[in-house]
Amino acid sequence: MSSILFSVLTIYIFIVIGFGAKMSFKDAIDDKTITLINVYFLQVFLTFWGLLVRPVDVTLLFAPSLYLLIVIVVLFISALIARKLFLDKKEYSIATVAAIIGNTGNLGIPLNIAIFGEESIPYTTVINLMNILIVYIIGVYYYSRGNFDVKTSLKNILKLPLLWAAVAAIALSMYGYRPSGNILNMLMMGAYASIVMQLFLFGVFLYGTKIQEISKRLVIWVMGIKFLFLPGISFLILYNIELDSMIKGIIFMQLMMPLAIANVNLTSLYDCKPKVATALVFISSLIFLGVLFAAIKVLTYL
């Protein structure tokens, strides 16, 4: 159990570095520039590396399909109810999608390895791919809607290179392409740079964020969806499906991950209250440290 907690805490050191850097250099650090570099360039390497490091096996696709089903069910219900609770378009966008965009990559993958061992890697990888598609299709659409109309929001999805990188990487993997060691090393360098920059950027946005000024209704709603409604729906669906208990556990834990820093990237990119998203990611990360052990106990019932 201590190794699991240590796995989580060591990842957060780069957040502290980002916070300290912004506190020390203030406006000399341009968070918008960091966001653009990460989203349009470095995350392309992360996408290719994640999809080409291991062959995409069709037999593994059931796990991410089930993950997507649960996300869509929660998204549909959340979108309907949130429309009545949040009149501000930007708050509505955050309330609708923030909770379903979890940190399945740089937190979910190492955490599942700590719980289930290395045999979990193929499943965590394809679930993380599904989450990437959710982020850059559903996430981009809703966060764009905070400032743009439907047509422009749909165009914003197509403008991001991440989507096309994912399509290209999947096509290459299905075709049987296996990158050489040198290519993989190059992709890995870009991938880890992207992960570190995401964590650093979160720390940058965290500086100056005043949690007490954020709508309490929005905080309660997003945290309620993340740690009560989403796990409840997940458990209900997974409990009633015949599937290997390890795969069920991996899906459940990936859905339990705190809000992803991708929420900060996208809200910053589309000017959809990035400080609010930063505060929500921070709050969810703190709550996650408390609910982590309860979530692990739930695994015994799946």
N, C-alpha and C positions, 0 to 999 in steps of 0.2 A: 504493500500500500504506500509506503514511504517513497518507493521508486517512482510510482505514478505521480505523486504530488511533486516530486523533484523534477520530473519531466515537464510538468506544466510551468513551474516557477522559473526554470532556466531559460525557457523561451521568452519570458517577459523582460529579460535583462535589456534587450534592444529597445523596448518601449521606454525604459528608464533613461537610456542613452539619448533617445529622441527628445524626451521631455527636458533633459538637462541641456541639450544643444539649443533648443528653442529658448529656454530660460536665459542662457548665456548670451546668445547672439541676436535674439529678438527678430526684427524685420529683415536681418541679413539672410535668414533662412526662409526661402520662398516655398511655402507648402504646395502651391499650385504647380510650380515647376516640377517638384518631386513627384506629385501625382501624375502629371503628364508623362514623365520619363518612365515611371513604373508601369502605368496602364498601357501605354502605346508601344513600349519597347521591351522592358525586362520581363513582363508577364508573358510575352510571346515565347521566350525561352522556357519559362516555367511550364507552359502548356505543352510544348513539344517534348520536353524532358519527361513530364509526368505520363505522357501517352506512349512514348517510344522506349522508355527504359524497360518496359515489359510488354510482351505481345498482348493485344486486346483479344481476349477469348470470348467468343459468343456465349459460351456457357456461363460466363460471369455476369451477363447482362441482366439477370433476374434481380439481383440485389439492388442495382441502381434504379431499375424500373419500379421496384417496390418503394424505394426511397422517394422517387418522383411522385408516385401515387399519393403517398402520405402528405407530401409538400403541397400538391395541388388541392387536396381536400381541405387542408388548413388554410391555404391561400384564399380559396373560394369563400369560406365562412368568414375569414378575417376581413376580406374586402367588403363584404356585404354589411357587416356590423360596424366596421370602422367608418364607413361613409356617413353614418348617422351620428357618430361620436366626435369626428374631427372635421370641422368645416374648412380649416386652412388646408389648401391643396398640398403643401409641402409636408405638413404633419400627417395628412392622410396617407401620402406615399410612404412615409417612414413607418407609420402604424401598420400598413398593409404588408410590407415585405421584409422589414428589418429582421423580424424573428425567424424567418425561414432561411435566411442567408447565414449559415453557421460556419464556424472555423474548422472545416473538415480536412484542411490541408496541413498547414504547419503546426496545428495542435491535434487535430483528429487522428492523423496518421501515426505520429509517435505515441500518442496515448493508447490507441488500439493495439499497437505493437507491445506496449508495456502490459496490457491486460490479456491479450489473446496470443501473443507471440508473432513471429514473422510470417506464419501461415495466413495472417489476416491481411497482409500487404496487397495481394491482388484485389481483394474486395474493397479495401479502403481507397485504393487507387481509382477504381472505376466509379465508386460513389463520389469521390472528390471531383472526378470529371463531370459527373452529372450536376454536382453543385456549381461547378464553373459555368456550365450551360445555363443553369437557373440564374446565376448572378448576372451573366451578360446577355440574357434575353429578358427574363421577368424583371430582374433588378434594374437594368438599364431603362426598360420601358417605364416602370413606375417612378423612378427617381427623375427621369426626364419629364414626366407628366407634372412634376412640381413647378416647372417653368414653361413647358412646351405643350403644343397640342398633340393629338394622337398621331397624326401623319409624321410630324417631326420626330416624335419619340420612337416610332418604328424605324425611321431613317437612322437615328442615333445607334440603334442596335446593329445595323449593317455597317456603320462606320468604324466600329471598334475592331481592331485586328485580332483580338482574342478569339472571337467566334470563328473567323476564317482559319486561324492557326489550329484551332481544335478540329475543324473539318479536315484540314490538310493532314494533320497528324494521325487522325483516325483512318483516313484513306490509305496513308502510307503503311500503317500498322496492319490493316486488313489485307493489303497487297503483299505483305510479307517482308517489307523493308526492315532491316536490322542495322541500325547505325553502328559505325566503327567505334572503337574505344575513344579515339580522339574527338569524334563528333559528340559522343555522350559526355565527355569531360567538359567540352565547351558549353553544351546545353546545361549541364549541371551547375557550372559557374554562374551562368545567367539566372538559373532557377533560384539558387540560394541567395544571389544578390537581390532578386525580387522579393523573396520572403523576408530578408533582413530589412529591406527598404519599406515594406509594408508595416512591419513592427515599428521601425523608426518613425515613419509618418504618423502612426497612431500616437506615439509619444509627443510628436510636434503638435498635433491637434489637441492633445490632452492639456497642454499648457494653456492656461487662460480660460479653459472651459469651466463655467460655473454651473455645477449640477443643480444647485438650489434654484436657479432661474428657469430651469426646464419644466415644462408642463408636467405636473404630477400625474395627471390622467394619462398622458402619453407613456410615461415611465411604467406605471402600473399595468397599462394595456400590453405593452411590448414584453415586459417581464412575465406577465401572466400567460401570454401566448407561448413564449419561449420555454418556460419551465413548468407550466401546468397543462395547458391545453394541448400543445404539440406532443409532449411525452404521453399524455393520456390517450390521444388518438393513435399514436404510434404503438403503444402497448396493446390497445384494443385490437388493432389490425394484426400485429405480429403474433399475438397470443393465439389467434384463431386461424393461423396459417401453418401448414405442415412444411417445415423448413429446418435445416440444421441449426441447432441452438447457437453455435458460434456466429453464423451469418446473421441470425436474428439479433444477437447481441451487438454485432458490429453496426448494423443499421440503426439500432436504438441509440448507441453511443454517439454515432455521427450526427443524429438528429438532436442530441442533447448538447452538442458543442455550443459554447457561447457565441454571441454575434460576431461575425467575421469582420476583419478590418476592411474588407472589400466594401462594406457599407460606407465607411469613411471615404474611400477612394471615389466611389460613385456620387455620393452627395456633394463632395468637393468639386468633382468634374462638372456636375450639372447645377451647382449652386442651390442645393436642396437642404439647407441647414446642416452643414457638416459638423458644427460644434455640438448640435443636438445628437447626431449619430455617434460622434465620439464619446459623449457622455453615456449613451446607451450601451455602447460596446464595453466601456469601462465598468459600468454597473453590472452588466451580465457576466463579465469576467470574474468579478468579486463573488457574485452569487454562485457561479459555477464551482468555485473552490469549496463552497459549502454543500452543494447538492451532488457533487461528484461521487461521494461515498454512498449516498442513498441510491444513486443511479446504478452503481455497481451491484448493490444488493438486489435491485429489481431484475438484474440479468438472470438470477437463479430461478425466476418464475417463467422465463421465456422458453 
